[in-house]
Amino acid sequence: MIRLEHIGIAVNDLAASQELFYRLLGEEQYKIEEVASEHVRTAFFKVGESKIELLEATDPKSAIAKYLEKKGEGIHHVAFEVADIHAEMARLAAAGFQLLNTEPKHGADNKLVCFVHPKTANGVLVELCQSI
């Protein structure tokens, strides 16, 4: 079973964006976390069964910094929760999708993650994630 896990939004200023989403959703974030391997700080908001993840770059050479420089703030990726990330990676690779990593890596919110290249997903960066 696959379900929408979260929508990732790239932001320039995490603190200002947290305030904006607090006003928008009426609730504070439930978690703030730094993912050193990805050079980002994140804040998570619950929205029903799904989440919003705000991502702020901690290094000007990070993927999020490059995204912000090229496209500005906005939706960065859509994440789907999967029961078996290895099986889903194999299924998608066999179906012709280009994966950005060959093995899942540790991501935010206690997840294993893998990304699908936007070129093979109608311009959308897709994240697969599995709770660990």
A tleap script that builds the chain and sets N, CA, C and O, in Angstrom:
source leaprc.protein.ff14SB
mol = sequence {
  NMET ILE ARG LEU GLU HIE ILE GLY ILE ALA
  VAL ASN ASP LEU ALA ALA SER GLN GLU LEU
  PHE TYR ARG LEU LEU GLY GLU GLU GLN TYR
  LYS ILE GLU GLU VAL ALA SER GLU HIE VAL
  ARG THR ALA PHE PHE LYS VAL GLY GLU SER
  LYS ILE GLU LEU LEU GLU ALA THR ASP PRO
  LYS SER ALA ILE ALA LYS TYR LEU GLU LYS
  LYS GLY GLU GLY ILE HIE HIE VAL ALA PHE
  GLU VAL ALA ASP ILE HIE ALA GLU MET ALA
  ARG LEU ALA ALA ALA GLY PHE GLN LEU LEU
  ASN THR GLU PRO LYS HIE GLY ALA ASP ASN
  LYS LEU VAL CYS PHE VAL HIE PRO LYS THR
  ALA ASN GLY VAL LEU VAL GLU LEU CYS GLN
  SER CILE
}
set mol.1.N position { 0.841 -1.177 0.000 }
set mol.1.CA position { 0.000 0.000 0.000 }
set mol.1.C position { 0.891 1.248 0.000 }
set mol.1.O position { 1.864 1.327 0.750 }
set mol.2.N position { 0.556 2.183 -0.820 }
set mol.2.CA position { 1.270 3.450 -0.901 }
set mol.2.C position { 0.308 4.552 -0.470 }
set mol.2.O position { -0.858 4.558 -0.866 }
set mol.3.N position { 0.803 5.483 0.344 }
set mol.3.CA position { -0.025 6.624 0.745 }
set mol.3.C position { 0.814 7.887 0.716 }
set mol.3.O position { 2.037 7.834 0.846 }
set mol.4.N position { 0.146 9.034 0.542 }
set mol.4.CA position { 0.845 10.311 0.598 }
set mol.4.C position { 1.367 10.490 2.009 }
set mol.4.O position { 0.588 10.477 2.962 }
set mol.5.N position { 2.668 10.658 2.160 }
set mol.5.CA position { 3.283 10.817 3.481 }
set mol.5.C position { 3.468 12.296 3.790 }
set mol.5.O position { 3.059 12.769 4.850 }
set mol.6.N position { 4.091 13.032 2.853 }
set mol.6.CA position { 4.245 14.467 3.057 }
set mol.6.C position { 4.539 15.175 1.746 }
set mol.6.O position { 4.876 14.561 0.734 }
set mol.7.N position { 4.398 16.485 1.806 }
set mol.7.CA position { 4.801 17.362 0.717 }
set mol.7.C position { 5.950 18.201 1.255 }
set mol.7.O position { 5.815 18.850 2.292 }
set mol.8.N position { 7.078 18.191 0.555 }
set mol.8.CA position { 8.249 18.963 0.955 }
set mol.8.C position { 8.245 20.323 0.291 }
set mol.8.O position { 8.073 20.428 -0.923 }
set mol.9.N position { 8.435 21.364 1.084 }
set mol.9.CA position { 8.432 22.731 0.576 }
set mol.9.C position { 9.775 23.381 0.895 }
set mol.9.O position { 10.153 23.485 2.062 }
set mol.10.N position { 10.489 23.814 -0.124 }
set mol.10.CA position { 11.769 24.507 0.049 }
set mol.10.C position { 11.498 25.944 0.476 }
set mol.10.O position { 10.671 26.637 -0.116 }
set mol.11.N position { 12.220 26.387 1.532 }
set mol.11.CA position { 12.023 27.736 2.054 }
set mol.11.C position { 13.375 28.409 2.286 }
set mol.11.O position { 14.379 27.748 2.551 }
set mol.12.N position { 13.375 29.719 2.181 }
set mol.12.CA position { 14.597 30.485 2.432 }
set mol.12.C position { 14.849 30.677 3.922 }
set mol.12.O position { 15.997 30.652 4.365 }
set mol.13.N position { 13.789 30.868 4.694 }
set mol.13.CA position { 13.905 31.196 6.114 }
set mol.13.C position { 12.958 30.292 6.897 }
set mol.13.O position { 11.746 30.506 6.898 }
set mol.14.N position { 13.512 29.286 7.558 }
set mol.14.CA position { 12.692 28.295 8.254 }
set mol.14.C position { 11.838 28.940 9.345 }
set mol.14.O position { 10.653 28.626 9.461 }
set mol.15.N position { 12.417 29.832 10.146 }
set mol.15.CA position { 11.663 30.455 11.241 }
set mol.15.C position { 10.466 31.246 10.715 }
set mol.15.O position { 9.362 31.130 11.247 }
set mol.16.N position { 10.679 32.040 9.684 }
set mol.16.CA position { 9.584 32.827 9.102 }
set mol.16.C position { 8.528 31.913 8.487 }
set mol.16.O position { 7.331 32.186 8.586 }
set mol.17.N position { 8.969 30.836 7.857 }
set mol.17.CA position { 8.027 29.903 7.234 }
set mol.17.C position { 7.248 29.111 8.271 }
set mol.17.O position { 6.081 28.783 8.057 }
set mol.18.N position { 7.890 28.798 9.402 }
set mol.18.CA position { 7.179 28.121 10.487 }
set mol.18.C position { 6.032 29.007 10.978 }
set mol.18.O position { 4.920 28.528 11.201 }
set mol.19.N position { 6.309 30.292 11.141 }
set mol.19.CA position { 5.271 31.226 11.579 }
set mol.19.C position { 4.149 31.301 10.551 }
set mol.19.O position { 2.972 31.279 10.912 }
set mol.20.N position { 4.506 31.387 9.278 }
set mol.20.CA position { 3.506 31.445 8.213 }
set mol.20.C position { 2.618 30.204 8.246 }
set mol.20.O position { 1.394 30.324 8.180 }
set mol.21.N position { 3.217 29.009 8.349 }
set mol.21.CA position { 2.422 27.784 8.340 }
set mol.21.C position { 1.650 27.598 9.644 }
set mol.21.O position { 0.597 26.960 9.645 }
set mol.22.N position { 2.149 28.139 10.745 }
set mol.22.CA position { 1.387 28.144 11.991 }
set mol.22.C position { 0.102 28.949 11.798 }
set mol.22.O position { -0.982 28.506 12.177 }
set mol.23.N position { 0.236 30.136 11.203 }
set mol.23.CA position { -0.948 30.958 10.944 }
set mol.23.C position { -1.881 30.286 9.942 }
set mol.23.O position { -3.102 30.357 10.083 }
set mol.24.N position { -1.315 29.641 8.942 }
set mol.24.CA position { -2.121 28.987 7.909 }
set mol.24.C position { -2.876 27.778 8.454 }
set mol.24.O position { -4.065 27.614 8.182 }
set mol.25.N position { -2.188 26.929 9.222 }
set mol.25.CA position { -2.769 25.662 9.678 }
set mol.25.C position { -3.376 25.735 11.076 }
set mol.25.O position { -4.160 24.867 11.461 }
set mol.26.N position { -3.016 26.770 11.838 }
set mol.26.CA position { -3.558 26.906 13.176 }
set mol.26.C position { -2.906 26.005 14.210 }
set mol.26.O position { -3.405 25.882 15.328 }
set mol.27.N position { -1.801 25.375 13.850 }
set mol.27.CA position { -1.068 24.512 14.772 }
set mol.27.C position { 0.424 24.691 14.533 }
set mol.27.O position { 0.869 24.965 13.418 }
set mol.28.N position { 1.188 24.525 15.620 }
set mol.28.CA position { 2.641 24.620 15.498 }
set mol.28.C position { 3.209 23.332 14.922 }
set mol.28.O position { 2.550 22.292 14.922 }
set mol.29.N position { 4.431 23.415 14.436 }
set mol.29.CA position { 5.130 22.226 13.960 }
set mol.29.C position { 5.280 21.256 15.118 }
set mol.29.O position { 5.337 21.664 16.278 }
set mol.30.N position { 5.344 19.972 14.798 }
set mol.30.CA position { 5.532 18.983 15.856 }
set mol.30.C position { 6.986 18.556 15.966 }
set mol.30.O position { 7.367 17.885 16.925 }
set mol.31.N position { 7.799 18.939 14.992 }
set mol.31.CA position { 9.191 18.502 15.022 }
set mol.31.C position { 10.048 19.434 14.185 }
set mol.31.O position { 9.650 19.860 13.100 }
set mol.32.N position { 11.243 19.749 14.708 }
set mol.32.CA position { 12.272 20.458 13.956 }
set mol.32.C position { 13.499 19.558 14.010 }
set mol.32.O position { 13.864 19.054 15.072 }
set mol.33.N position { 14.126 19.362 12.866 }
set mol.33.CA position { 15.233 18.411 12.791 }
set mol.33.C position { 16.246 18.863 11.759 }
set mol.33.O position { 15.884 19.400 10.712 }
set mol.34.N position { 17.510 18.644 12.056 }
set mol.34.CA position { 18.564 18.879 11.067 }
set mol.34.C position { 18.993 17.534 10.510 }
set mol.34.O position { 19.236 16.586 11.256 }
set mol.35.N position { 19.084 17.464 9.184 }
set mol.35.CA position { 19.578 16.263 8.510 }
set mol.35.C position { 20.931 16.643 7.921 }
set mol.35.O position { 21.020 17.176 6.815 }
set mol.36.N position { 21.974 16.358 8.681 }
set mol.36.CA position { 23.327 16.800 8.317 }
set mol.36.C position { 23.756 16.243 6.963 }
set mol.36.O position { 24.409 16.940 6.186 }
set mol.37.N position { 23.399 15.003 6.674 }
set mol.37.CA position { 23.826 14.385 5.413 }
set mol.37.C position { 23.233 15.083 4.190 }
set mol.37.O position { 23.820 15.040 3.108 }
set mol.38.N position { 22.075 15.725 4.354 }
set mol.38.CA position { 21.421 16.425 3.245 }
set mol.38.C position { 21.601 17.939 3.336 }
set mol.38.O position { 21.165 18.676 2.451 }
set mol.39.N position { 22.247 18.400 4.415 }
set mol.39.CA position { 22.499 19.831 4.623 }
set mol.39.C position { 21.203 20.644 4.645 }
set mol.39.O position { 21.079 21.672 3.980 }
set mol.40.N position { 20.235 20.147 5.436 }
set mol.40.CA position { 18.955 20.838 5.593 }
set mol.40.C position { 18.503 20.825 7.046 }
set mol.40.O position { 18.850 19.937 7.826 }
set mol.41.N position { 17.714 21.845 7.379 }
set mol.41.CA position { 16.924 21.847 8.621 }
set mol.41.C position { 15.484 21.736 8.185 }
set mol.41.O position { 15.065 22.369 7.216 }
set mol.42.N position { 14.723 20.924 8.909 }
set mol.42.CA position { 13.340 20.690 8.537 }
set mol.42.C position { 12.407 21.001 9.693 }
set mol.42.O position { 12.796 20.934 10.859 }
set mol.43.N position { 11.187 21.339 9.360 }
set mol.43.CA position { 10.107 21.487 10.336 }
set mol.43.C position { 8.907 20.745 9.757 }
set mol.43.O position { 8.572 20.906 8.584 }
set mol.44.N position { 8.270 19.938 10.586 }
set mol.44.CA position { 7.128 19.138 10.148 }
set mol.44.C position { 5.837 19.612 10.804 }
set mol.44.O position { 5.787 19.879 12.005 }
set mol.45.N position { 4.801 19.707 9.986 }
set mol.45.CA position { 3.451 20.034 10.435 }
set mol.45.C position { 2.533 18.875 10.052 }
set mol.45.O position { 2.622 18.362 8.936 }
set mol.46.N position { 1.663 18.460 10.950 }
set mol.46.CA position { 0.665 17.434 10.625 }
set mol.46.C position { -0.515 18.102 9.947 }
set mol.46.O position { -0.981 19.167 10.352 }
set mol.47.N position { -0.982 17.438 8.898 }
set mol.47.CA position { -2.160 17.896 8.174 }
set mol.47.C position { -3.001 16.647 7.918 }
set mol.47.O position { -2.796 15.950 6.924 }
set mol.48.N position { -3.935 16.369 8.802 }
set mol.48.CA position { -4.731 15.155 8.690 }
set mol.48.C position { -3.830 13.936 8.792 }
set mol.48.O position { -3.069 13.802 9.751 }
set mol.49.N position { -3.911 13.051 7.813 }
set mol.49.CA position { -3.093 11.839 7.771 }
set mol.49.C position { -1.712 12.087 7.169 }
set mol.49.O position { -0.850 11.209 7.210 }
set mol.50.N position { -1.502 13.267 6.615 }
set mol.50.CA position { -0.245 13.588 5.936 }
set mol.50.C position { 0.496 14.687 6.678 }
set mol.50.O position { 0.091 15.106 7.762 }
set mol.51.N position { 1.590 15.149 6.079 }
set mol.51.CA position { 2.423 16.167 6.705 }
set mol.51.C position { 2.911 17.168 5.664 }
set mol.51.O position { 2.906 16.905 4.462 }
set mol.52.N position { 3.325 18.310 6.166 }
set mol.52.CA position { 4.058 19.306 5.381 }
set mol.52.C position { 5.457 19.343 5.980 }
set mol.52.O position { 5.611 19.458 7.195 }
set mol.53.N position { 6.477 19.246 5.129 }
set mol.53.CA position { 7.871 19.347 5.567 }
set mol.53.C position { 8.459 20.608 4.960 }
set mol.53.O position { 8.539 20.738 3.738 }
set mol.54.N position { 8.872 21.541 5.816 }
set mol.54.CA position { 9.575 22.728 5.354 }
set mol.54.C position { 11.060 22.413 5.365 }
set mol.54.O position { 11.561 21.842 6.334 }
set mol.55.N position { 11.776 22.777 4.300 }
set mol.55.CA position { 13.203 22.481 4.176 }
set mol.55.C position { 13.998 23.753 3.949 }
set mol.55.O position { 13.743 24.496 3.001 }
set mol.56.N position { 14.966 24.001 4.829 }
set mol.56.CA position { 15.860 25.148 4.714 }
set mol.56.C position { 17.288 24.633 4.555 }
set mol.56.O position { 17.720 23.758 5.305 }
set mol.57.N position { 18.011 25.165 3.596 }
set mol.57.CA position { 19.396 24.747 3.354 }
set mol.57.C position { 20.296 25.201 4.497 }
set mol.57.O position { 20.138 26.303 5.023 }
set mol.58.N position { 21.242 24.344 4.876 }
set mol.58.CA position { 22.262 24.723 5.858 }
set mol.58.C position { 23.627 24.874 5.200 }
set mol.58.O position { 24.610 25.207 5.863 }
set mol.59.N position { 23.684 24.629 3.900 }
set mol.59.CA position { 24.928 24.743 3.139 }
set mol.59.C position { 24.575 25.268 1.756 }
set mol.59.O position { 23.659 24.746 1.120 }
set mol.60.N position { 25.282 26.294 1.274 }
set mol.60.CA position { 24.956 26.857 -0.043 }
set mol.60.C position { 25.163 25.890 -1.200 }
set mol.60.O position { 24.716 26.165 -2.314 }
set mol.61.N position { 25.831 24.766 -0.962 }
set mol.61.CA position { 26.046 23.777 -2.020 }
set mol.61.C position { 25.047 22.624 -1.957 }
set mol.61.O position { 25.125 21.694 -2.760 }
set mol.62.N position { 24.116 22.676 -1.016 }
set mol.62.CA position { 23.146 21.590 -0.855 }
set mol.62.C position { 22.123 21.586 -1.982 }
set mol.62.O position { 21.963 22.578 -2.693 }
set mol.63.N position { 21.439 20.471 -2.136 }
set mol.63.CA position { 20.398 20.341 -3.166 }
set mol.63.C position { 19.281 21.367 -2.952 }
set mol.63.O position { 18.760 21.928 -3.916 }
set mol.64.N position { 18.915 21.611 -1.697 }
set mol.64.CA position { 17.850 22.577 -1.422 }
set mol.64.C position { 18.309 23.991 -1.777 }
set mol.64.O position { 17.533 24.759 -2.346 }
set mol.65.N position { 19.550 24.348 -1.454 }
set mol.65.CA position { 20.073 25.675 -1.810 }
set mol.65.C position { 20.070 25.861 -3.322 }
set mol.65.O position { 19.694 26.920 -3.823 }
set mol.66.N position { 20.488 24.834 -4.042 }
set mol.66.CA position { 20.503 24.915 -5.507 }
set mol.66.C position { 19.085 25.037 -6.063 }
set mol.66.O position { 18.837 25.790 -7.004 }
set mol.67.N position { 18.161 24.285 -5.467 }
set mol.67.CA position { 16.760 24.360 -5.893 }
set mol.67.C position { 16.225 25.775 -5.685 }
set mol.67.O position { 15.613 26.352 -6.584 }
set mol.68.N position { 16.460 26.332 -4.490 }
set mol.68.CA position { 15.980 27.681 -4.186 }
set mol.68.C position { 16.579 28.719 -5.123 }
set mol.68.O position { 15.894 29.650 -5.546 }
set mol.69.N position { 17.854 28.558 -5.446 }
set mol.69.CA position { 18.515 29.496 -6.353 }
set mol.69.C position { 17.902 29.428 -7.748 }
set mol.69.O position { 17.733 30.451 -8.412 }
set mol.70.N position { 17.578 28.234 -8.177 }
set mol.70.CA position { 17.054 28.032 -9.534 }
set mol.70.C position { 15.553 28.326 -9.643 }
set mol.70.O position { 15.107 28.964 -10.597 }
set mol.71.N position { 14.773 27.854 -8.650 }
set mol.71.CA position { 13.313 27.924 -8.772 }
set mol.71.C position { 12.625 28.773 -7.719 }
set mol.71.O position { 11.448 29.102 -7.868 }
set mol.72.N position { 13.333 29.132 -6.658 }
set mol.72.CA position { 12.699 29.899 -5.584 }
set mol.72.C position { 11.918 28.993 -4.644 }
set mol.72.O position { 11.898 27.773 -4.806 }
set mol.73.N position { 11.279 29.609 -3.663 }
set mol.73.CA position { 10.525 28.851 -2.679 }
set mol.73.C position { 9.320 28.162 -3.317 }
set mol.73.O position { 8.732 28.656 -4.279 }
set mol.74.N position { 8.976 27.015 -2.756 }
set mol.74.CA position { 7.792 26.314 -3.252 }
set mol.74.C position { 7.914 24.814 -3.077 }
set mol.74.O position { 8.830 24.314 -2.425 }
set mol.75.N position { 6.970 24.113 -3.674 }
set mol.75.CA position { 6.937 22.657 -3.535 }
set mol.75.C position { 8.198 22.063 -4.144 }
set mol.75.O position { 8.517 22.301 -5.309 }
set mol.76.N position { 8.897 21.295 -3.346 }
set mol.76.CA position { 10.148 20.664 -3.758 }
set mol.76.C position { 9.925 19.200 -4.132 }
set mol.76.O position { 10.461 18.731 -5.136 }
set mol.77.N position { 9.138 18.473 -3.332 }
set mol.77.CA position { 8.897 17.059 -3.619 }
set mol.77.C position { 7.596 16.576 -2.999 }
set mol.77.O position { 7.025 17.211 -2.113 }
set mol.78.N position { 7.154 15.438 -3.494 }
set mol.78.CA position { 6.000 14.732 -2.950 }
set mol.78.C position { 6.508 13.378 -2.462 }
set mol.78.O position { 7.178 12.654 -3.198 }
set mol.79.N position { 6.185 13.048 -1.219 }
set mol.79.CA position { 6.688 11.811 -0.617 }
set mol.79.C position { 5.562 10.817 -0.387 }
set mol.79.O position { 4.473 11.173 0.063 }
set mol.80.N position { 5.852 9.565 -0.708 }
set mol.80.CA position { 4.899 8.482 -0.514 }
set mol.80.C position { 5.475 7.467 0.463 }
set mol.80.O position { 6.618 7.034 0.319 }
set mol.81.N position { 4.684 7.097 1.447 }
set mol.81.CA position { 5.060 6.060 2.415 }
set mol.81.C position { 4.845 4.705 1.753 }
set mol.81.O position { 3.797 4.447 1.161 }
set mol.82.N position { 5.851 3.849 1.863 }
set mol.82.CA position { 5.759 2.487 1.328 }
set mol.82.C position { 6.106 1.506 2.437 }
set mol.82.O position { 6.833 1.843 3.371 }
set mol.83.N position { 5.584 0.296 2.330 }
set mol.83.CA position { 5.835 -0.719 3.352 }
set mol.83.C position { 7.224 -1.321 3.210 }
set mol.83.O position { 7.866 -1.648 4.208 }
set mol.84.N position { 7.697 -1.470 1.962 }
set mol.84.CA position { 8.996 -2.099 1.699 }
set mol.84.C position { 9.713 -1.271 0.641 }
set mol.84.O position { 9.470 -1.430 -0.555 }
set mol.85.N position { 10.591 -0.392 1.087 }
set mol.85.CA position { 11.243 0.542 0.162 }
set mol.85.C position { 12.114 -0.184 -0.859 }
set mol.85.O position { 12.188 0.237 -2.013 }
set mol.86.N position { 12.768 -1.260 -0.456 }
set mol.86.CA position { 13.604 -2.015 -1.405 }
set mol.86.C position { 12.748 -2.608 -2.531 }
set mol.86.O position { 13.131 -2.548 -3.699 }
set mol.87.N position { 11.602 -3.174 -2.182 }
set mol.87.CA position { 10.709 -3.752 -3.192 }
set mol.87.C position { 10.170 -2.673 -4.124 }
set mol.87.O position { 10.080 -2.884 -5.333 }
set mol.88.N position { 9.809 -1.509 -3.562 }
set mol.88.CA position { 9.294 -0.420 -4.397 }
set mol.88.C position { 10.367 0.134 -5.320 }
set mol.88.O position { 10.090 0.475 -6.470 }
set mol.89.N position { 11.602 0.225 -4.810 }
set mol.89.CA position { 12.703 0.691 -5.654 }
set mol.89.C position { 12.915 -0.273 -6.816 }
set mol.89.O position { 13.110 0.162 -7.951 }
set mol.90.N position { 12.881 -1.558 -6.548 }
set mol.90.CA position { 13.053 -2.560 -7.608 }
set mol.90.C position { 11.903 -2.487 -8.605 }
set mol.90.O position { 12.121 -2.556 -9.815 }
set mol.91.N position { 10.673 -2.348 -8.100 }
set mol.91.CA position { 9.500 -2.276 -8.981 }
set mol.91.C position { 9.580 -1.055 -9.890 }
set mol.91.O position { 9.335 -1.160 -11.091 }
set mol.92.N position { 9.920 0.099 -9.327 }
set mol.92.CA position { 9.987 1.321 -10.128 }
set mol.92.C position { 11.135 1.286 -11.128 }
set mol.92.O position { 10.977 1.731 -12.265 }
set mol.93.N position { 12.282 0.764 -10.721 }
set mol.93.CA position { 13.412 0.643 -11.652 }
set mol.93.C position { 13.036 -0.261 -12.821 }
set mol.93.O position { 13.348 0.042 -13.973 }
set mol.94.N position { 12.362 -1.376 -12.522 }
set mol.94.CA position { 11.936 -2.302 -13.577 }
set mol.94.C position { 10.895 -1.664 -14.502 }
set mol.94.O position { 10.785 -2.035 -15.670 }
set mol.95.N position { 10.139 -0.709 -13.973 }
set mol.95.CA position { 9.118 -0.021 -14.764 }
set mol.95.C position { 9.694 1.162 -15.544 }
set mol.95.O position { 8.956 1.872 -16.227 }
set mol.96.N position { 11.012 1.376 -15.446 }
set mol.96.CA position { 11.658 2.407 -16.244 }
set mol.96.C position { 11.885 3.736 -15.551 }
set mol.96.O position { 12.321 4.690 -16.195 }
set mol.97.N position { 11.605 3.829 -14.261 }
set mol.97.CA position { 11.861 5.060 -13.535 }
set mol.97.C position { 13.333 5.130 -13.153 }
set mol.97.O position { 13.944 4.117 -12.813 }
set mol.98.N position { 13.897 6.330 -13.210 }
set mol.98.CA position { 15.291 6.537 -12.822 }
set mol.98.C position { 15.334 6.909 -11.346 }
set mol.98.O position { 14.749 7.912 -10.937 }
set mol.99.N position { 16.026 6.104 -10.549 }
set mol.99.CA position { 16.171 6.376 -9.127 }
set mol.99.C position { 17.440 7.195 -8.905 }
set mol.99.O position { 18.453 6.971 -9.567 }
set mol.100.N position { 17.383 8.136 -7.979 }
set mol.100.CA position { 18.533 8.985 -7.713 }
set mol.100.C position { 19.523 8.356 -6.747 }
set mol.100.O position { 20.646 8.841 -6.612 }
set mol.101.N position { 19.126 7.289 -6.078 }
set mol.101.CA position { 20.073 6.553 -5.253 }
set mol.101.C position { 19.793 5.062 -5.395 }
set mol.101.O position { 18.651 4.641 -5.582 }
set mol.102.N position { 20.865 4.270 -5.301 }
set mol.102.CA position { 20.736 2.828 -5.487 }
set mol.102.C position { 20.348 2.102 -4.213 }
set mol.102.O position { 19.859 0.974 -4.260 }
set mol.103.N position { 20.563 2.741 -3.082 }
set mol.103.CA position { 20.168 2.194 -1.782 }
set mol.103.C position { 19.418 3.279 -1.015 }
set mol.103.O position { 19.726 4.462 -1.161 }
set mol.104.N position { 18.445 2.894 -0.207 }
set mol.104.CA position { 17.776 3.906 0.614 }
set mol.104.C position { 18.763 4.527 1.589 }
set mol.104.O position { 19.715 3.878 2.020 }
set mol.105.N position { 18.529 5.798 1.935 }
set mol.105.CA position { 19.389 6.463 2.907 }
set mol.105.C position { 18.522 7.000 4.041 }
set mol.105.O position { 17.301 7.094 3.911 }
set mol.106.N position { 19.158 7.347 5.144 }
set mol.106.CA position { 18.416 7.888 6.282 }
set mol.106.C position { 17.999 9.316 5.986 }
set mol.106.O position { 18.816 10.146 5.589 }
set mol.107.N position { 16.721 9.594 6.184 }
set mol.107.CA position { 16.184 10.922 5.972 }
set mol.107.C position { 15.593 11.469 7.255 }
set mol.107.O position { 15.802 10.916 8.335 }
set mol.108.N position { 14.866 12.543 7.132 }
set mol.108.CA position { 14.235 13.173 8.292 }
set mol.108.C position { 13.070 12.330 8.795 }
set mol.108.O position { 12.573 11.446 8.097 }
set mol.109.N position { 12.653 12.617 10.002 }
set mol.109.CA position { 11.466 12.025 10.623 }
set mol.109.C position { 11.562 10.506 10.763 }
set mol.109.O position { 10.556 9.802 10.681 }
set mol.110.N position { 12.789 10.009 10.976 }
set mol.110.CA position { 13.031 8.580 11.207 }
set mol.110.C position { 12.564 7.714 10.030 }
set mol.110.O position { 11.831 6.742 10.213 }
set mol.111.N position { 12.994 8.078 8.838 }
set mol.111.CA position { 12.603 7.368 7.613 }
set mol.111.C position { 13.824 6.935 6.812 }
set mol.111.O position { 14.874 7.576 6.850 }
set mol.112.N position { 13.663 5.839 6.092 }
set mol.112.CA position { 14.561 5.494 4.993 }
set mol.112.C position { 13.965 6.129 3.755 }
set mol.112.O position { 12.749 6.083 3.570 }
set mol.113.N position { 14.791 6.723 2.898 }
set mol.113.CA position { 14.258 7.435 1.743 }
set mol.113.C position { 15.022 7.099 0.465 }
set mol.113.O position { 16.189 6.708 0.492 }
set mol.114.N position { 14.329 7.264 -0.636 }
set mol.114.CA position { 14.896 7.147 -1.981 }
set mol.114.C position { 14.122 8.114 -2.861 }
set mol.114.O position { 12.918 8.298 -2.684 }
set mol.115.N position { 14.815 8.731 -3.807 }
set mol.115.CA position { 14.164 9.693 -4.688 }
set mol.115.C position { 14.108 9.178 -6.122 }
set mol.115.O position { 15.018 8.495 -6.591 }
set mol.116.N position { 13.018 9.520 -6.804 }
set mol.116.CA position { 12.814 9.216 -8.219 }
set mol.116.C position { 13.086 10.498 -8.996 }
set mol.116.O position { 12.556 11.559 -8.666 }
set mol.117.N position { 13.909 10.393 -10.021 }
set mol.117.CA position { 14.285 11.571 -10.807 }
set mol.117.C position { 13.051 12.208 -11.442 }
set mol.117.O position { 12.207 11.504 -11.997 }
set mol.118.N position { 12.940 13.532 -11.364 }
set mol.118.CA position { 11.784 14.219 -11.950 }
set mol.118.C position { 11.633 14.002 -13.456 }
set mol.118.O position { 10.519 14.051 -13.979 }
set mol.119.N position { 12.748 13.761 -14.158 }
set mol.119.CA position { 12.665 13.552 -15.607 }
set mol.119.C position { 11.799 12.349 -15.954 }
set mol.119.O position { 11.224 12.291 -17.041 }
set mol.120.N position { 11.702 11.396 -15.044 }
set mol.120.CA position { 10.917 10.189 -15.322 }
set mol.120.C position { 9.581 10.200 -14.593 }
set mol.120.O position { 8.873 9.193 -14.596 }
set mol.121.N position { 9.220 11.325 -13.963 }
set mol.121.CA position { 7.963 11.412 -13.214 }
set mol.121.C position { 7.240 12.729 -13.504 }
set mol.121.O position { 6.781 13.413 -12.589 }
set mol.122.N position { 7.149 13.069 -14.773 }
set mol.122.CA position { 6.443 14.273 -15.218 }
set mol.122.C position { 6.910 15.549 -14.524 }
set mol.122.O position { 6.106 16.436 -14.237 }
set mol.123.N position { 8.218 15.636 -14.255 }
set mol.123.CA position { 8.787 16.838 -13.668 }
set mol.123.C position { 8.647 16.934 -12.150 }
set mol.123.O position { 8.996 17.958 -11.563 }
set mol.124.N position { 8.144 15.884 -11.513 }
set mol.124.CA position { 7.942 15.880 -10.064 }
set mol.124.C position { 9.032 15.051 -9.393 }
set mol.124.O position { 9.251 13.897 -9.764 }
set mol.125.N position { 9.717 15.634 -8.403 }
set mol.125.CA position { 10.652 14.863 -7.587 }
set mol.125.C position { 9.809 14.050 -6.610 }
set mol.125.O position { 9.098 14.609 -5.775 }
set mol.126.N position { 9.894 12.739 -6.721 }
set mol.126.CA position { 9.110 11.833 -5.875 }
set mol.126.C position { 10.060 11.191 -4.861 }
set mol.126.O position { 11.137 10.706 -5.209 }
set mol.127.N position { 9.631 11.204 -3.606 }
set mol.127.CA position { 10.375 10.559 -2.539 }
set mol.127.C position { 9.585 9.342 -2.076 }
set mol.127.O position { 8.386 9.426 -1.809 }
set mol.128.N position { 10.269 8.224 -1.986 }
set mol.128.CA position { 9.707 7.039 -1.333 }
set mol.128.C position { 10.243 7.051 0.084 }
set mol.128.O position { 11.417 7.357 0.290 }
set mol.129.N position { 9.424 6.728 1.057 }
set mol.129.CA position { 9.923 6.684 2.435 }
set mol.129.C position { 9.287 5.525 3.182 }
set mol.129.O position { 8.133 5.158 2.957 }
set mol.130.N position { 10.079 4.969 4.072 }
set mol.130.CA position { 9.650 3.851 4.910 }
set mol.130.C position { 10.064 4.153 6.337 }
set mol.130.O position { 11.214 4.514 6.586 }
set mol.131.N position { 9.153 4.013 7.265 }
set mol.131.CA position { 9.479 4.220 8.676 }
set mol.131.C position { 10.474 3.168 9.146 }
set mol.131.O position { 10.409 2.003 8.751 }
set mol.132.N position { 11.411 3.615 10.015 }
set mol.132.CA position { 12.361 2.661 10.592 }
set mol.132.C position { 12.239 2.652 12.097 }
set mol.132.O position { 12.956 1.912 12.770 }
savepdb mol mol.pdb
quit
